[in-house]
Amino acid sequence: MAMSTHKNKPSSSIKTRTEGTTLVEVLIATFISLSVSVFLLSNYARTQYLLDTLKSTQQGHQTRLVQSKRNLLHDEYDQTWLDVKALESITPI
C-alpha cells in the first residue's frame, strides 16, 4: 500500500501542472483575442475617419468644379447692343 500512495502523489502533481498549463494557455488565448479585437476596432475608427475626410474632400472638389463650370457660362462683363453694332463694321477677309 505504501507504493500505491507514493504513485498517487506524482500523478496529482502532474494533474496540477496540466491544469496550470491549461490556465496559462487560456489566458494567452484571451489576451491575443482581446488584442486583435482592439486592433480591429482601432483600425475601423481610423477607416471611418478617413472615409469621412475623403467624402468631405470630394464634396469640396465637386463644389469647386461646379462653380468653375458656372463661371464659364457667365461672362464677366455685360454685353450691350452697342458692342454688337461695333462688330458689324468688321468686314470679312
C-alpha positions in Angstrom: 0.0 0.0 0.0 2.8 2.3 0.5 3.7 2.0 -3.1 0.3 2.9 -4.3 0.2 6.0 -2.1 3.6 7.0 -3.5 2.4 6.6 -7.1 -0.7 8.8 -6.5 1.3 11.8 -5.4 3.3 12.2 -8.6 0.1 11.7 -10.6 -1.7 14.5 -8.7 1.3 16.7 -9.2 1.2 16.2 -12.9 -2.5 16.9 -12.9 -1.9 20.2 -11.1 0.8 21.2 -13.6 -1.5 20.3 -16.5 -4.3 22.4 -15.1 -1.9 25.3 -14.6 -0.6 24.9 -18.2 -4.2 24.9 -19.4 -4.9 28.1 -17.4 -1.9 29.8 -18.9 -2.9 28.8 -22.4 -6.4 30.1 -21.9 -5.0 33.4 -20.5 -2.7 33.8 -23.5 -5.6 33.0 -26.0 -7.8 35.6 -24.2 -5.0 38.2 -24.4 -4.5 37.5 -28.1 -8.2 37.7 -28.8 -8.6 41.0 -26.9 -5.5 42.4 -28.6 -6.8 41.6 -32.1 -10.3 43.0 -31.2 -8.8 46.3 -30.0 -6.6 46.5 -33.1 -9.6 45.9 -35.4 -11.7 48.4 -33.6 -8.9 51.0 -33.8 -8.5 50.4 -37.5 -12.2 50.6 -38.0 -12.3 54.0 -36.3 -9.4 55.2 -38.4 -11.1 53.9 -41.6 -14.3 55.8 -40.7 -12.3 59.0 -40.2 -10.5 58.5 -43.5 -13.8 57.8 -45.3 -15.4 61.0 -43.8 -12.3 63.0 -44.8 -12.4 61.6 -48.4 -16.1 62.4 -48.7 -15.7 66.0 -47.5 -12.7 66.5 -49.8 -14.6 65.0 -52.7 -17.6 67.2 -51.9 -15.4 70.3 -51.8 -13.8 69.4 -55.1 -17.2 68.8 -56.7 -18.4 72.2 -55.4 -15.4 74.0 -56.8 -15.8 72.1 -60.2 -19.5 73.1 -60.5 -18.6 76.7 -59.6 -15.9 76.9 -62.2 -18.3 75.5 -64.8 -20.9 78.1 -63.9 -18.2 80.8 -64.2 -17.6 79.6 -67.8 -21.2 80.0 -68.6 -21.5 83.6 -67.3 -19.4 86.3 -68.8 -17.5 88.6 -66.5 -18.9 91.7 -68.3 -22.3 92.8 -69.6 -22.6 92.8 -73.3 -24.7 95.5 -74.8 -26.2 96.2 -78.2 -23.5 98.9 -78.8 -20.9 96.1 -78.6 -22.8 94.2 -81.3 -23.1 97.3 -83.5 -19.3 97.8 -83.2 -18.8 94.3 -84.5 -21.0 94.9 -87.6 -18.4 97.2 -89.1 -15.8 94.4 -89.3 -15.5 93.1 -92.9 -14.6 89.5 -93.5 -11.2 88.9 -95.3 
